[in-house]
Structures are given as C-alpha cells and as structure tokens.
C-alpha cells in the first residue's frame, strides 16, 4: 500500500513508522518542516511541506497512487477538509480523520468518513478499565446494534465446552486469549482457567448475556 498522512505530530509520525515497518510506502505532509524530525533518521518515505487539503500538495505526496489517506493533524477543520478532498476529489476510499469533537465526528462518520474522536476514545478506554464487566463494551458498531466485550472466564465456566457457553449465553466467542495467544474456538473447544473471552452480542441481549455468565452453566 501507499499511504498519505497529513500531520507529523506524535500520532502521524508513529503511524508513518508503523506503516514502514510493515513494508508499506508512506508520504507525510506537515506545514512545519521541523515536525519531520519526529520521523527519525531511519524514515525512508516522502516528507512534503504544506497543507494536506491543498490539491497540489496532495499530488506531490502521491495521492493519485495512494490506497489510503489519514488526516491526523491537530486541527479538526483541517482534518475534515483534507479527508473530504482525498475522498471526493481523488477518490480515495480508505480515509480516516482524527476529530477532537465527538459530536462532529459522529456527523462525518455518517457521511462515510471514518473518524477517530480522540477525546471520546480516551474516555471510553478509561471507562472500560474502571467499570464492571459488561458496563462498557470494547467495541460497538456505528448503528449501536452489535458490541464486543472482553470477559475473563468465571470459575464456574471452566471446563465447559465453548458451544454450550454460546448456546446458553446467546453470544458468540470471536476468539479466546489464552496464555498470550489468540485462539479461534471450534466445536470441541473447552474453556480453561485464565481464558479471556472476546464475546460478540447484540446490544439488546447484553444484560441477559452477563446475567447468564454470572449465574453459571445450566446442568445438562
């Protein structure tokens, strides 16, 4: 992939290096030439001075051969304008914009521009770590219908087959973290002590799912 990034702050520079580490090509745009120092001496991509909503600057950064565009500067307005230019003028389908205002992020999400609302994301991460299991999911789809939760296995479920767990809780186990490794369950899989389940469920069923988990398995 070739990826164009607008903004060479901490997020942009980290993203650029991560993409290069995965053997993708990267062009980074920033209005301040000094910002490129964050990329370090080992960065092999293009550094373009200018504004990411300027079509000539985007052209110089290789937007016409780009597979994706990320607008992660410190300004909401600049990020949104640049994201729209990349999508609407140059036809880039994979466009992401960092937005600090959660309300505006939701509006642009509905317009088809993937947004990362920094403040909301950080607050959600804190909530997930201080609230009881099930109070706040790891992920909720944009429609609010489907959620994903991390659930440490209660003792009463150890030794139960995953298919029985799914049938009784009306949830699906997307994968299991076990001893530092991700495992995809199959029909013969058995829940073990220390497992961390990643559960997919409908939002409307969440209360039922966690009630059944707390109650333990029914006897067959």
C-alpha positions in Angstrom: 0.0 0.0 0.0 0.9 3.6 -0.4 -0.5 5.8 2.4 -0.5 9.6 2.6 -0.6 11.0 6.1 -1.4 14.6 6.9 0.1 15.7 10.3 3.5 14.8 11.6 2.8 15.1 15.3 3.1 12.1 17.7 0.2 10.2 16.1 1.2 10.9 12.5 4.9 10.1 13.0 4.1 6.9 14.9 1.7 5.8 12.2 4.2 6.5 9.5 6.9 4.5 11.1 4.5 1.6 11.9 3.4 1.5 8.2 7.0 1.5 7.0 7.8 -1.3 9.5 5.0 -3.3 7.7 6.7 -2.6 4.3 4.2 0.0 3.1 5.3 3.2 1.4 4.4 6.5 3.1 4.3 10.2 2.4 3.9 12.6 5.3 2.5 16.1 4.9 3.0 18.9 7.5 3.0 22.7 7.4 6.0 22.8 9.7 9.3 21.4 8.3 10.7 20.9 11.8 7.9 18.4 12.5 9.6 15.8 10.3 12.3 15.3 12.8 9.8 13.1 14.7 10.1 10.6 11.9 13.8 9.8 12.8 16.7 9.2 10.6 15.5 5.8 9.5 12.4 7.0 7.8 12.5 6.4 4.0 9.2 7.9 2.9 8.5 11.3 1.4 8.3 14.5 3.5 6.1 17.1 1.9 5.8 20.6 3.4 2.4 22.2 3.0 -1.3 21.7 3.9 -3.0 18.4 3.3 -6.1 20.0 1.9 -4.1 21.7 -0.9 -4.5 19.6 -4.1 -1.0 20.4 -5.4 0.5 19.3 -2.1 -1.5 16.0 -2.2 -0.4 15.4 -5.7 3.2 15.9 -4.6 2.6 13.3 -1.9 1.5 10.8 -4.4 -2.3 10.9 -3.6 -3.1 9.5 -7.1 -1.4 6.3 -6.4 -2.4 6.1 -2.7 -4.5 3.4 -1.3 -5.3 5.3 1.9 -5.3 8.7 3.5 -5.1 9.6 7.1 -5.7 13.2 8.4 -4.2 13.3 11.9 -3.2 17.0 12.4 -4.1 18.9 15.5 -7.0 20.8 13.7 -10.5 19.3 13.3 -11.3 21.6 10.4 -8.1 20.9 8.5 -8.5 17.2 9.0 -12.1 17.1 7.7 -11.4 19.3 4.7 -8.4 17.2 3.8 -10.3 14.0 4.3 -13.1 15.2 2.0 -10.7 16.4 -0.7 -8.9 13.0 -0.6 -12.2 11.1 -0.8 -14.3 13.4 -3.1 -11.6 14.8 -5.4 -9.1 11.9 -5.7 -11.5 9.0 -5.0 -9.6 7.5 -2.1 -11.9 5.0 -0.4 -9.8 4.4 2.8 -9.9 7.7 4.5 -9.6 8.3 8.2 -9.8 11.7 10.1 -8.9 12.4 13.7 -11.6 14.6 15.2 -11.4 16.0 18.8 -15.1 17.0 18.9 -17.1 13.7 19.4 -20.3 15.3 18.1 -18.7 16.4 14.8 -17.1 13.0 14.5 -20.4 11.3 14.5 -21.7 13.6 11.8 -18.8 12.9 9.5 -19.0 9.2 10.3 -22.5 9.2 8.9 -21.2 10.9 5.7 -18.9 8.0 5.1 -15.6 9.4 6.5 -14.2 7.1 9.2 -13.3 9.3 12.2 -11.3 8.7 15.4 -12.7 11.0 18.1 -9.7 11.3 20.4 -11.4 12.6 23.5 -14.3 10.1 23.3 -11.9 7.2 22.6 -9.7 8.0 25.5 -12.7 8.4 27.8 -14.1 5.1 26.6 -10.8 3.4 27.3 -10.8 4.7 30.9 -14.4 3.7 31.4 -13.7 0.1 30.3 -11.0 -0.2 32.9 -12.9 1.2 35.9 -16.4 -0.1 35.3 -17.6 -3.7 36.0 -17.5 -6.2 33.1 -20.4 -5.6 30.7 -20.9 -1.9 31.7 -19.0 -0.6 28.6 -18.0 -2.7 25.6 -14.7 -2.8 23.8 -16.4 -2.0 20.5 -19.9 -1.0 19.4 -20.7 -0.9 15.7 -21.8 2.5 14.3 -25.5 1.5 14.4 -25.3 0.6 18.1 -26.6 -2.9 17.4 -23.6 -5.1 17.9 -21.0 -4.9 20.6 -17.8 -6.8 21.5 -16.8 -7.4 25.2 -13.7 -8.8 26.9 -14.8 -11.2 29.6 -12.4 -13.0 32.0 -13.7 -16.6 32.4 -15.5 -17.0 35.8 -14.5 -20.2 37.7 -17.9 -21.8 37.2 -17.5 -21.9 33.4 -14.0 -23.6 33.4 -14.3 -27.0 31.8 -17.4 -26.2 29.8 -17.4 -26.5 26.0 -17.5 -23.2 24.2 -20.5 -24.3 22.2 -22.5 -24.8 25.4 -21.4 -21.4 26.6 -22.6 -19.7 23.4 -25.9 -21.6 23.4 -26.7 -20.6 27.0 -25.5 -17.0 26.9 -26.8 -16.2 23.3 -23.4 -14.7 22.5 -20.6 -15.8 20.2 -17.0 -16.2 21.1 -15.0 -14.4 18.5 -11.7 -15.5 19.9 -10.0 -16.5 23.2 -6.8 -15.0 24.6 -5.0 -18.0 26.3 -1.5 -17.8 27.7 -0.7 -14.8 25.4 -2.0 -16.4 22.3 -5.2 -15.8 20.3 -7.3 -19.0 19.7 -10.3 -19.5 17.5 -12.7 -21.9 19.2 -14.2 -24.9 17.4 -17.0 -27.3 18.4 -14.7 -29.4 20.7 -13.0 -26.4 22.4 -13.2 -26.3 26.2 -12.9 -23.2 28.3 -9.8 -23.2 30.5 -8.8 -21.3 33.6 -7.3 -17.9 32.8 -9.1 -17.6 29.4 -10.1 -14.1 28.3 -13.2 -14.4 26.0 -13.9 -11.8 23.3 -17.7 -12.0 23.0 -19.9 -10.7 20.2 -23.5 -10.0 21.1 -26.5 -7.8 20.3 -26.7 -4.7 22.4 -30.3 -5.6 23.4 -29.1 -9.0 24.7 -26.1 -7.7 26.8 -27.9 -7.7 30.2 -29.1 -11.3 29.6 -25.6 -12.5 28.5 -23.9 -11.2 31.6 -26.7 -12.5 33.9 -26.2 -16.0 32.5 -22.4 -15.7 32.7 -22.7 -14.7 36.4 -25.2 -17.4 37.2 -23.0 -20.2 35.7 -23.8 -23.0 33.3 -27.1 -25.0 33.4 -26.7 -28.7 34.1 -27.3 -30.9 31.0 
